[in-house]
């Protein structure tokens, strides 16, 4: 499955993107279901989204979003994905 980054407008596989939601008008990593905005893991896209949260807001159909440090969230998510992949490799 592919999705488009809300910043660079490039299509990527879902594994190469961060899913974002804004349940309380603050961007956070999406955990389950609901409407999502997708941003790729490139540093330039994450920095731009921190300054231009309105782009994700349009995808999420919300206005006036607050944006936390998305680079920190992205780093944690990448490490989580690496850990999950390593566990899968070790199990097989």
Secondary structure, DSSP 8 states (H G I E B T S, - for coil): -EEE-TTT--EEEGGGEEEEE-TTSB-EE--SSS--EEEES-HHHHHHHHH-HHHHHHHHT-SS-B---HHHHHHHHHHHHHHHHHHHHHH-
